Amino acid sequence: MVNETNTKKSDAQRPHVCGPCCLGPIGFHARVRGDKVCLSHGGRLAEREQGTFRNGLVFINRPVKVNEKLCIRVLQEIPSWHGALRVGFTTVPPVASLPLPDFSIPNLTDTPGHWVVPVHESFTRVGSELSFWVSAGGSIYIKNKNMKHKALTGVDISQALWAIIDIYGQTSSIFLLGSKKTKGLCRRKSCPAAECLTLPNVDKPCVEVDNRASSPYTDSSEDDLCVVCFVTEATNFLSCGHRCLCDDCYPRYLQEFHACPLCRERITASSEDIRYVPGGLQH
């Protein structure tokens, strides 16, 4: 006879319901964004104030995988500005980039560990959908419905990578559709699935997103939250001493990456047996 209590507990601990082909939840980083950016619709809609062309930096809220294609839709533009969207990747954890500069190019690209490229204006018209990713060879590709473009080479893929999007110039509003990765016959995608999303009504006023609304640890300070999901309290110490990952993100992060997301120190096996409980550590 199945233990109903254990079954319910197991279901509650499950991070998502898409199954083994899920790449995990994805959205814009709630804490690290430009001064003129507002997030809404569960952290998927990013809007820059229309009175400026800068301060539009946003980051994806978790490290992305090599060949994981990030898909976005352009919702609004301001033709009076010059230039448009800029995309790229960084090995620097987003929280380490605070306070954010006004621009990705040249402010971020002049510092080590950042690779950002401008997207041609023909790719960023209202309603356009485009994807970008970094290949196994360390190249950034940008693709729309009709064209695939190799934009830059030399990205360091030996470390964890976070995606950068600069809502710059003419581009003033974008919607994150999700991400996908194909290898052979296996196709994986982010959770929730992009096709299940409802396109937001861009005429509605922007409302600040609070990704902690459904967290069981809403009394925790932001410094106590997992640096991957920024939803649940970080309960796991790494060998460097940082407590920065929750129970759901911890095993998945260790499967993909081997360095602390904060200080980049290599994670040793000893950290796998260390947990945090209120009042102290547990081995």
C-alpha positions in Angstrom: 0.0 0.0 0.0 1.4 3.4 -1.0 2.1 5.8 1.9 -0.1 8.8 1.0 1.8 11.1 3.4 5.2 10.3 1.8 3.7 10.7 -1.7 2.4 14.1 -0.9 5.7 15.1 0.7 7.6 13.9 -2.4 5.3 15.9 -4.7 5.7 19.0 -2.7 9.5 18.8 -2.9 9.5 18.3 -6.6 11.0 21.5 -8.2 8.9 21.3 -11.3 6.6 18.9 -13.2 7.9 18.9 -16.7 9.9 15.7 -16.1 13.5 14.8 -17.0 13.5 16.8 -20.2 13.0 20.1 -18.3 15.9 22.6 -18.2 14.5 24.1 -15.0 12.6 27.4 -14.3 13.8 30.5 -16.0 13.1 34.2 -15.7 14.9 37.6 -15.3 16.9 38.1 -12.2 14.6 39.9 -9.7 17.4 41.6 -7.8 19.9 42.5 -10.5 18.5 44.8 -13.1 19.0 48.3 -14.5 17.7 51.3 -12.6 15.1 52.0 -15.3 13.9 48.4 -15.7 10.6 47.1 -14.3 9.8 43.3 -14.2 6.3 41.8 -14.2 4.4 38.6 -15.3 6.4 36.3 -13.1 9.7 37.8 -14.0 9.3 37.2 -17.8 8.4 40.7 -18.9 11.1 43.4 -18.7 10.3 47.0 -19.6 12.6 50.0 -19.7 11.3 53.4 -19.0 10.6 55.1 -22.3 12.2 58.4 -21.4 15.7 57.0 -21.6 17.7 54.7 -23.9 20.0 53.3 -21.1 20.0 51.6 -17.7 18.2 48.6 -19.3 20.4 45.7 -18.1 18.8 42.4 -17.1 20.2 39.0 -16.3 18.8 35.5 -16.5 18.2 34.2 -13.0 20.3 31.0 -13.2 23.4 29.8 -15.0 22.6 28.7 -18.6 24.0 25.6 -20.4 26.1 25.5 -23.5 23.8 25.4 -26.5 20.8 26.4 -24.4 18.9 28.7 -26.7 17.3 31.7 -24.9 14.1 32.9 -26.8 12.7 36.4 -26.5 10.0 38.4 -28.1 10.3 42.2 -28.7 7.1 43.9 -27.5 7.8 47.6 -27.8 10.2 49.9 -29.4 10.9 53.7 -29.5 12.0 54.5 -33.1 13.4 57.9 -32.1 16.4 56.2 -30.4 19.4 54.7 -32.2 20.7 51.2 -31.7 18.7 48.3 -30.2 18.9 45.2 -28.0 22.3 43.8 -26.9 22.8 40.2 -25.7 25.7 38.2 -24.3 27.1 36.1 -21.5 29.2 36.5 -18.4 31.2 34.3 -16.0 30.6 36.8 -13.3 27.6 36.0 -11.0 25.0 38.8 -11.5 25.1 39.9 -7.8 28.8 40.5 -8.1 28.2 43.1 -10.8 26.2 45.4 -8.5 25.9 48.3 -8.8 25.2 47.9 -12.5 26.6 50.3 -15.1 24.5 52.3 -17.5 25.5 50.2 -20.5 26.7 46.6 -21.3 28.9 48.0 -24.1 31.5 49.3 -23.2 31.0 49.3 -19.4 30.7 45.5 -19.0 32.7 44.4 -22.0 35.7 46.4 -20.8 35.9 44.1 -17.8 37.1 40.4 -17.8 34.5 37.7 -18.1 31.9 39.6 -20.2 30.9 39.0 -23.8 28.1 41.2 -25.3 27.1 41.9 -28.9 24.6 44.4 -30.4 21.7 42.9 -32.2 20.9 44.4 -35.6 17.8 46.6 -35.6 16.2 44.4 -38.3 16.1 41.6 -35.7 14.4 43.7 -33.1 11.2 45.0 -34.7 8.0 44.8 -32.6 6.7 41.2 -32.6 10.1 39.8 -33.6 11.2 36.6 -31.9 14.9 35.8 -31.7 17.1 33.3 -29.8 20.7 33.5 -28.8 23.1 31.0 -27.3 26.8 30.1 -26.8 28.1 27.1 -28.6 30.5 24.3 -27.5 33.2 26.2 -29.3 32.6 29.4 -27.3 30.8 31.4 -30.0 27.7 33.5 -29.5 24.9 32.9 -32.1 21.8 35.0 -32.8 18.9 33.6 -34.8 15.6 34.9 -36.0 13.0 33.3 -38.2 15.0 33.8 -41.4 18.7 34.1 -40.4 21.3 32.7 -38.1 24.3 34.9 -37.3 27.6 34.1 -35.6 28.2 37.2 -33.6 31.3 36.7 -31.5 33.9 34.1 -30.5 36.1 33.5 -27.5 33.5 33.0 -24.7 35.0 31.0 -21.8 32.7 28.0 -21.4 34.8 26.4 -18.7 32.9 28.3 -16.0 29.3 28.8 -15.2 27.6 31.3 -17.6 24.8 33.8 -17.0 23.0 35.4 -19.9 22.9 39.2 -20.2 20.3 41.2 -22.1 20.7 45.0 -22.4 17.3 46.6 -23.3 19.0 49.4 -25.1 18.1 52.1 -27.6 15.0 51.5 -29.7 14.1 48.3 -27.8 12.1 49.2 -24.7 10.2 46.0 -23.8 10.9 42.3 -24.1 9.2 39.1 -23.1 11.2 35.9 -22.2 9.6 33.0 -24.0 11.8 30.4 -22.3 14.8 28.3 -23.4 15.4 25.1 -25.2 18.3 22.7 -25.9 18.4 20.0 -28.5 20.9 17.1 -28.5 20.3 14.3 -31.0 16.7 13.2 -30.6 16.4 14.7 -27.1 14.8 18.1 -26.8 14.8 19.8 -23.5 13.1 23.1 -22.6 12.7 25.4 -19.6 9.9 25.2 -17.1 7.2 26.4 -17.4 7.1 25.5 -21.1 7.2 28.5 -23.4 4.0 27.5 -25.3 2.0 27.5 -22.0 2.7 31.1 -21.4 0.1 33.8 -22.2 1.5 36.9 -23.9 1.1 39.8 -21.6 -1.1 42.8 -22.4 1.6 45.5 -22.8 -1.0 48.2 -22.3 -1.3 47.3 -18.6 0.9 49.3 -16.2 4.1 47.6 -15.1 3.9 46.0 -11.6 7.1 45.1 -9.8 7.6 41.3 -9.6 8.2 39.6 -6.2 9.5 36.1 -6.9 9.3 35.4 -3.2 5.5 35.5 -3.0 5.2 31.7 -3.0 8.3 31.0 -0.9 8.0 29.1 2.4 10.8 31.4 3.7 9.2 34.8 3.1 10.5 36.0 6.5 14.1 35.5 5.3 16.2 38.5 4.2 17.3 38.6 0.5 20.8 37.8 1.6 19.6 34.4 2.9 18.0 33.4 -0.4 19.4 30.9 -2.9 21.5 32.7 -5.5 20.2 30.5 -8.3 16.4 30.7 -7.9 16.1 33.6 -5.4 12.9 32.0 -4.1 13.9 29.6 -1.3 16.2 30.0 1.6 19.8 28.9 1.0 20.5 25.9 3.2 23.6 24.4 1.8 27.2 25.5 2.6 29.9 25.0 -0.1 33.5 24.1 0.7 34.5 27.8 0.4 32.1 28.7 3.3 29.4 30.3 1.2 25.8 29.3 2.1 24.2 30.2 -1.2 22.1 27.2 -2.6 18.7 25.8 -1.6 17.9 22.1 -1.4 16.2 22.0 -4.8 19.0 23.9 -6.7 21.9 22.4 -4.8 22.1 18.9 -6.5 21.2 20.3 -10.0 23.9 23.0 -9.7 26.6 20.5 -8.6 25.7 18.2 -11.6 26.4 21.0 -14.1 29.0 23.3 -12.4 32.0 22.8 -10.1 32.7 26.2 -8.7 30.9 28.4 -6.1 28.5 30.8 -7.9 29.7 33.7 -5.7 33.5 33.4 -5.4 34.3 30.9 -8.2 36.3 28.6 -5.8 36.2 25.0 -6.9 33.7 22.9 -5.0 35.3 20.0 -3.2 33.5 16.7 -2.3 33.5 17.5 1.4 30.9 20.2 0.9 28.3 17.6 -0.4 27.8 16.4 3.2 27.3 19.9 4.8 23.8 21.2 5.4 22.4 24.2 7.2 19.7 24.0 9.9 18.5 26.8 12.0 20.9 27.2 14.8 24.0 25.7 13.1 25.4 23.3 10.6 24.5 19.7 10.1 26.9 17.1 8.7 
